[in-house]
Amino acid sequence: MLIATSRMLGCSIEGPDGGHGTLKDVLFDRETWIVRYLDVDTGGWLSGRRVLLAPEVVQSADYVAQRLGTRLTREQMENSPPLESDMPISRRKEIEMAQYFAWEAYWANLEWTRGKVGPEGDPNLHSIEAVSGYRIAATDGDIGHVDDFIVDDAALDSNPWEIRYLVADTQNWLPGPHVLIPPVWAESIDWEARHIHVNMSRETIANSPGYDPATPINREYEEMFFDYYGRPVYWRPAEHHA
C-alpha cells in the first residue's frame, strides 16, 4: 500500500499485550530510499525512551485508526538495547538491535557498505523529519520543497518498505499545490545545502498529473504518471531486448 508518512506518524505501535508507543520518525537509506527503521517514542511507560524497530516487525496496519500491529511484547520492548544518542546510529548499536530482535542485518549483503561504514555508524541513514523542507530544483529553477513522503509499506508482504515518491509543495512556484517526484529520479542531492536536483524543467513538472493528498494513490494514477514521463514503472521488471 502507498501511504503518506504524514498519515503514518503518530500511529500507535501495538503488540499482543497492548500499546508500546507512537511512531515518531522514519529512518531511510539515502542510497536506496529503503526504510530501515521506525523510530518509536515509548511514552510514559518507559520514561519516553526511544526504540528503533525494523519495518519487518509490522504485521498489520490500520491507518484510519492510526494503529500498527507488531508481534512484540511490552517485555521485549522494555529489554531492547537503549539508544544513547541521535544520528548517526552506531553500527555496534545496530548489531545489538538485530541480534536482540532476531531480524536480518540489512547491511550484510550490501556491497557498497564493505569497508566504508565505520563503528561510528552508517552515514547514509537519514530521517524523514530531517529531509522535510529540502528545496527541489528543476533545470531552470526551484519548484518547491519536500512536504511529505509516500511509502510503499510492502514489508507487510515480507518485502522492504521503500519511499516511492517525494511530495513537493509547489504553491510558491507553480500553479498546482502538490506534485510527486520519485526520489530515485534525482540527478543529484546536496545533503549539506538541503537541495534536491532533478533533470526536468519546471514546465514539465507543472504539467505532470496532479496529486491530491486527500486521494489515495492507486495503480491507475501511477500508470498515468509514468506514462506522462515516459519512464518504466517500478512494479514490472525491465524488458530485455536481444
C-alpha positions, 0 to 999 in steps of 0.5 A: 500500500502507498501511504503518506508518512504524514498519515503514518506518524503518530500511529500507535505501535501495538503488540499482543499485550497492548500499546508500546508507543507512537511512531515518531520518525522514519529512518531511510537509506539515502542510497536506496530510499529503503526504510530501515527503521521506525523510530518509536517514542515509548511514552510514559511507560518507559520514561519516553525512551526511544526504540528503533524497530525494523519495518519487518516487525509490522504485521498489520496496519490500520491507518484510519485508526492510526494503529500498527500491529507488531508481534512484540511484547511490552517485555521485549520492548522494555529489554531492547538495547537503549539508544544513547544518542541521535544520528548517526546510529552506531553500527555496534548499536545496530548489531545489538538491535538485530541480534536482540530482535532476531531480524536480518542485518540489512547491511550484510549483503550490501556491497557498497557498505564493505569497508566504508561504514565505520563503528561510528555508524552508517552515514547514509541513514537519514530521517524523514523529519530531517529531509522535510523542507529540502528545496527541489530544483528543476533545470531552470529553477526551484519548484518547491520543497519536500512536504511529505513522503509516500511509502510503499509499506510492502514489508507487510508482504515480507518485502522492504518498505521503500519511499516511492515518491517525494511530495513537493509543495509547489504553491510558491512556484507553480500553479498546482499545490502538490506534485510527486517526484520519485526520489530515485529520479534525482540527478543529484542531492546536496545533503549539506545545502538541503537541495534536491536536483532533478533533470526536468524543467519546471514546465514539465513538472507543472504539467505532470498529473496532479496529486491530491493528498486527500486521494489515495494513490492507486495503480491507475494514477501511477500508470498515468504518471509514468506514462506522462514521463515516459519512464518504466514503472517500478512494479514490472521488471525491465524488458530485455531486448536481444 
